[in-house]
């Protein structure tokens, strides 16, 4: 009996994530740093970056991703709006029923939220002071130091006015622009919301490109497992080249 196509696709993605994680775990920190500088140079000298006012950038993990420190600091120094993801949300501790002896409140636990949001960082000091969540991902708090709610890119009530450019992470990429994410669907859902927000305003959605280490780009004969639900981005920026699909709005 033939296997279910969706099941086979999930298995192929899982296997590629596993093999890519093994390959990336062997990379030296200095090699990742060197490749990251080359990727950052391409982004920062591009026409798309020059024209963008509001930019979302992922915060890199300690292994297996293009380091985004220089890009984030440059956005702030250039006077553009920088937004970074918040994945974790506090989970309130359970309240026991019946009479209890008063105790000190338990520290709030955190869990991954259903969807991520993009929060604004106003200066380099805020960027540098971000703390890592329990999964090792640095994130901003929901509020500024004065207690006011931090600006969300797609929330006008907080001061947000949409995004012009999104720099996304990924696990593996192919030469046709295919992208394999980490499997949670956060960016796919967020990009759909960003496009809907822009369409409601009569604008084009944000230009979205992924940043890739050389080792994350598959050989020309291989493809990222995908179906019609997997979104093709405007491009993939690697140390050596930009992979731009015919429909790309990225301008080097």
N, C-alpha and C positions, 0 to 999 in steps of 0.2 A: 504494500500500500504506500502511495506517495505521501511524503511528509507534508504537513500544513505549511504553506509558503511563509506565513507570518512567524511560525515557530522556527523554520529554517533560517529566516532572516535574523531573528534575535540570536540564534546560536552562532551565526557567522559574525555578527557584530561583537558578541561576547568573546569569541576566539581572537578576533583582531585586537580588541582592547587588551586582552591578556598578553598576546605576543608583543604588542607595542609597549606595554608597561615594562616587560622584561628588557626590551631593547633600550628604553629610555633610562631605566635604572642604572645602566652601565655607563652613562655619559658623565664625564667629569664636569664639575661646576665651572671651571674656566672655559671649557668649550661651549657650554650653554651661554655663558656671559658674552663670549665673543660673537656667537651667532645672534644673540639678542640685540647687540649693538648694531649689527648690520640691518636687522629687521627694523629697529627703531629709526635708523637713518632713512630708510625708504618711506616709512610712514610720515615722518616729520618734514620731509622735503616735497611731499606730494601736493598736487593742486587741491585734492579733496580735503586734506588736513588744513591747508591755508584758508579754504573757504568755510570750514566748519566752525560754528560758534559753540555748540554743545556736543560733547563727546563722551561716550561711555567706554570704559576700559576695564577688562577683567583684572583682578589682582592675582598674580601668579602664585602657584604653589611652589614648594621648595624643590621639586624634582619634575622633570619631563615637560616643561612649558617654557615658552619665550618669556623672559623676565621683562616686566612692564614698568619698572621703576622710572627709567629715564623718560619714557613717554608720558607717564602721569605727571612728573615734575615739570616737564616742558609745557604741557597743556596749561598748568597753573601759572607758570612764569610768563606764558604768552597771553595771559588774560582771557583765556577761553574757559567755559564751564566744564568741569570734570565731574562725572558721575561714575560711581563704582557699585558693584552688586552687594546686596544684602540677602543672604540665603537663610540664615538662622533666625529663628524667632523664639522668644522666651515662652516656656510652657509653665503655667501657674501650677504650684504644688497642689496635690489633692487635699481636700478639706475633710477631716474625719467627722462623722456624725456622732451625736450624743455628747454627754459631758466629758470634757477633757481637761487635763492640767495644762495651763498656759505654758507654751514653749517659745523659744526664739524661732522666728520664721526660717524655714529651710531655704537655702539658696535656690533661686530659680534655675531650672534645667533648661537646656535649649534643644531644639530639634530643627530639622530642615523644614522650612515653610513650603507650602504647596507651590508657590510661585515666588520668584525673586523680584525685588524692586531695585531701582537704580537711584542711589542717594548722592547728593552733591557734597563734594569736599571743596571748601572755599580757599584753602591755602595749603602750603607745603607742610606746615606744622600739623594740621589736621590729618594729612596723609601719613606723616611719620608716626603719629600717635595711635593709629588704628591697632586694636588688639586682635589676636587670633582667636577664632572660635574653637570649639572642642575638636573640630576636624582639621585644625591648622590653617584655616583660611582667614586672612586678615579682613575685617569688616568694620564699617563705621557704625556708631550707635545711631538709634533712630532720632535722637535729639541733639541739638547743639549744646554747648556748655551752659548757655543761659536757660536751658529747659525748653526752648521752642522746638517745634518739629522740624527736622531736617528736610530740605527741599527734595522732592521726588520728581524725576524727569517727566513723568506722564501725569502729574497731579497739579493742575493749575491752582488749586486752593493753597498749595504749599509754595507756589512760585515757579513751578516747572513749566517749561514751554516746549517740550518735545526734544528730540535728538536729531542731529545732523549726521553723526557718524558713530557706529558701534564697532569696537574692536573685540572680537570674540575669541575664546580659546577653543581647543579641540584636541582629540587624541590622535587621529590619523586623517590624512587628506590624499586626494588623488589628482592627477594632472588635468582632469575635466572640471575641477572645482568641487568635487564631492568632499563632504566633511563628516567625520564620525565624532560625535560628542561623547560625554561621559555617561550617557544613558538615562539621565533624569528628565530630559526634555525641557530644562529651564530656558535655554536660549531660543528654542523653537517657539515656545509659548510666548516669550517676551517679545520676540521679533514680530509675531502676529499682532500682539497688542500695540506695539509701536506703530505698525503700519495702519492699524485701525484708527489710532489716535490721529495720525497725520492725515488720513483720508477724511476724517470728520472735520479737520481744519482746512481741507482743500489743498493740502501739501503732498509732496512725495514723501514716502517713508525714508528712514535713515539709510545711508549707504552702510553696508555691513560687510566687513572683511574679517577673516580669521588670520591669526599670527601663528606661523609654523616653524619649528626647527627642521633642519634639513632631513633628519632621521624620521620625521613624521610623515614625509611625503612618499607615497608608495611608488614603486617602479612604474614606468609607463604602461606596462602590460597588465597592471593590477588596478582594481577599482574598489572603492569603499562600498560595502554592502548597503543598498538603499532601495527604497521604493518611492512611489509617487508622493508620499507624505513627507519625505525628507527634503528639506529646503536647500536649494543651491544658493550660495552666497554671492556677493558681488566680486569676491576675489579671495585669494589666499596669498599672504605675503610671507615669503621665506627668505633666508639669507641670500640666496642666489638669484631669485627671480620673483615676479608676480604672476600668479596663475589667474587669468581673467576670463571668465565665460563670455560668450558673445553679447549677452545682455547686461554686462557689468556697467555700473555707473561710477566705478572707481577711476580716478584720474591721477596717474603717477606724477 
